[in-house]
């Protein structure tokens, strides 16, 4: 079985959370998601989450804490194991600078987030962590 660990951030500003829409031509184009990505070989989840946050949004954390983990299996025969480590972030800087992977972003409440075309992992964290199950 192949393991593909992922790390990312739920960025909170007031009562709203940052999501970005995947750009046309990118994998999962059109989906709204939290800043996440694959962990590099030997990289710790916290370091990967900070790196992905910077690469995808240009934000740095002023405060960061472990928020939760979601595990799922992908592939035709469920042969790919994906543990997803998420950290809650209060951003240090306020200006979002999207990478080429995303075409727009928004700050939304959890209920507003669920009205967007969000990916399965983003939906899981919204329902089970932001809305409390």
Beta strands, then each sheet from edge to edge (+ up, - down):
strand 1: 2-3
strand 2: 6-13
strand 3: 16-22
strand 4: 32-33
strand 5: 35-38
strand 6: 61-74
strand 7: 80-91
strand 8: 102-108
sheet 1: 1+ 7+ 2+ 3- 4+
sheet 2: 1+ 7+ 6-
sheet 3: 1+ 7+ 2+ 5-
sheet 4: 1+ 7+ 2+ 3- 8+
end
